[in-house]
Amino acid sequence: CLEGAWDPKLTDPSTVRPLLELLAGRKEIKFIHKDVATVNELQHYLNKWLQTQYESFSVGFLAFHGTRGKLSLGRRQVTLEMLAEFIGGRGSGRILHFSSCSTLDTDRTRISSKSPVTRMATNRFSPGR
């Protein structure tokens, strides 16, 4: 789970971690949780998650504020296209779960199996299509 800040106040305790701990305690899941405050940190942890040693963690849970087609990291926005570039064709066999308001509330052609974004993320791009 990569989780952004829910409130700009340092004293805000909001996190999805207790939900993950509950599910892990019931033997429903195993998880890794990382706080992400910058675009560079998001890219870094996505790169780590895509390494072979973490392939048993096949679901990437992205817990951030969001807007149409974007994740919000403070004042910075990460578009679906940027995420696809970060993943760079290494997403085959992985699932990204967006726990963010409105991120997938976008034009269906941006997130369909034939979209350039999806093909870039999963390396299903065929030249000429």
MOFEN-V990946 format. One record per residue. N is the residue number from 1. RES is the residue in three letters. PHI is phi in degrees with one decimal (NA if undefined). OMEGA is omega in degrees with one decimal (NA if undefined). D_CENTER is the distance of its C-alpha to the mean C-alpha in Angstrom with 1 decimal. Layout:
n->[N/N]
res->[RES/RES]
phi->[PHI/PHI]
omega->[OMEGA/OMEGA]
d_center->[D_CENTER/D_CENTER]
This chain:
n->[1/2/3/4/5/6/7/8/9/10/11/12/13/14/15/16/17/18/19/20/21/22/23/24/25/26/27/28/29/30/31/32/33/34/35/36/37/38/39/40/41/42/43/44/45/46/47/48/49/50/51/52/53/54/55/56/57/58/59/60/61/62/63/64/65/66/67/68/69/70/71/72/73/74/75/76/77/78/79/80/81/82/83/84/85/86/87/88/89/90/91/92/93/94/95/96/97/98/99/100/101/102/103/104/105/106/107/108/109/110/111/112/113/114/115/116/117/118/119/120/121/122/123/124/125/126/127/128/129]
res->[CYS/LEU/GLU/GLY/ALA/TRP/ASP/PRO/LYS/LEU/THR/ASP/PRO/SER/THR/VAL/ARG/PRO/LEU/LEU/GLU/LEU/LEU/ALA/GLY/ARG/LYS/GLU/ILE/LYS/PHE/ILE/HIS/LYS/ASP/VAL/ALA/THR/VAL/ASN/GLU/LEU/GLN/HIS/TYR/LEU/ASN/LYS/TRP/LEU/GLN/THR/GLN/TYR/GLU/SER/PHE/SER/VAL/GLY/PHE/LEU/ALA/PHE/HIS/GLY/THR/ARG/GLY/LYS/LEU/SER/LEU/GLY/ARG/ARG/GLN/VAL/THR/LEU/GLU/MET/LEU/ALA/GLU/PHE/ILE/GLY/GLY/ARG/GLY/SER/GLY/ARG/ILE/LEU/HIS/PHE/SER/SER/CYS/SER/THR/LEU/ASP/THR/ASP/ARG/THR/ARG/ILE/SER/SER/LYS/SER/PRO/VAL/THR/ARG/MET/ALA/THR/ASN/ARG/PHE/SER/PRO/GLY/ARG]
phi->[NA/-108.0/-124.8/-88.7/-75.1/-90.2/-148.6/-70.7/-75.4/-64.0/-83.0/-71.4/-90.6/-58.3/-163.5/-89.5/-52.9/-58.8/-63.7/-63.5/-64.1/-61.1/-66.1/-66.2/-64.8/-89.8/62.5/-84.2/-146.0/-121.7/-147.9/-123.2/-122.2/-131.8/-80.8/-127.0/-113.2/-132.0/-62.5/-61.6/-65.7/-59.6/-61.8/-59.7/-71.6/-63.9/-60.2/-62.9/-59.4/-80.7/-70.4/-54.9/-63.2/-110.7/-65.0/-73.3/-97.1/-76.3/-104.1/-97.5/-98.3/-102.4/-107.8/-145.9/-68.0/-150.9/-134.9/-52.1/74.5/-145.2/-99.1/-108.1/-120.4/64.6/-87.1/-90.9/-117.6/-117.5/-79.0/-60.7/-65.0/-64.2/-58.8/-60.8/-64.5/-59.7/-74.0/54.7/82.7/-98.4/-90.1/-61.2/84.7/-111.1/-124.1/-104.5/-103.3/-95.0/-99.9/-149.1/-61.3/70.0/-56.5/-93.6/-84.5/-142.1/-56.1/-55.4/-66.1/-73.2/-121.8/-72.6/-64.6/-101.2/-72.4/-57.1/-62.9/-65.8/-66.1/-65.9/-70.4/-105.7/64.1/-105.7/-84.8/-117.7/-55.3/90.6/-96.8]
omega->[172.6/-172.7/175.4/177.9/-179.9/-177.4/-178.9/-179.0/179.0/-178.6/-178.6/-176.9/-174.5/177.9/175.1/-176.0/178.8/176.5/178.6/178.5/177.3/179.9/178.0/178.8/177.8/-179.6/178.9/-177.4/162.2/-174.4/169.2/-179.5/177.4/173.2/-177.3/-178.4/-175.8/176.7/178.6/177.8/177.4/179.5/179.3/-177.1/173.3/177.7/178.2/-177.8/-177.8/176.9/-177.9/-177.0/-179.6/-176.8/176.3/173.2/-170.1/179.4/174.0/-176.0/-178.6/-176.8/-176.1/163.5/179.7/172.2/-177.0/176.3/-175.3/166.5/179.0/174.5/-173.9/179.7/-179.0/178.2/175.2/-179.3/175.4/178.0/176.9/177.7/179.1/177.2/178.5/-177.8/170.5/176.0/-176.6/-173.9/-179.4/-178.1/179.4/178.1/172.3/175.6/-180.0/174.3/-176.0/-179.0/167.2/-176.0/-179.4/175.1/-173.4/179.1/-177.5/-179.4/177.8/-173.8/178.4/-178.5/-180.0/-177.9/175.7/179.8/-178.5/-179.6/178.3/-177.7/-175.0/-179.6/176.8/-178.7/174.5/179.3/177.9/179.8/NA]
d_center->[8.0/6.8/8.9/10.5/14.2/15.5/18.9/20.4/23.1/23.0/24.8/22.1/21.2/18.4/15.6/14.0/15.4/18.7/17.2/15.6/19.0/20.8/19.2/19.6/23.2/23.9/22.8/20.2/17.3/16.8/14.0/13.1/12.1/11.6/12.3/10.8/13.3/13.2/11.6/13.4/11.9/8.3/9.8/11.9/9.7/7.6/11.3/12.5/10.3/11.5/15.0/17.5/18.2/14.9/15.1/16.2/12.8/11.7/9.1/5.7/5.7/3.8/7.4/8.6/11.5/11.2/13.8/14.6/12.3/10.6/8.5/11.3/11.9/15.5/17.5/15.1/12.9/10.2/10.9/9.5/12.2/11.1/7.7/10.1/12.5/10.4/9.9/13.5/14.6/13.5/11.1/14.2/14.4/10.7/8.9/5.4/6.4/6.1/8.5/9.4/12.8/13.6/10.5/11.6/15.2/16.0/18.5/18.1/19.0/15.8/13.8/16.7/17.2/19.5/17.6/17.3/13.5/13.1/16.0/14.7/11.5/13.8/16.9/18.9/20.5/24.2/26.3/28.5/26.3]
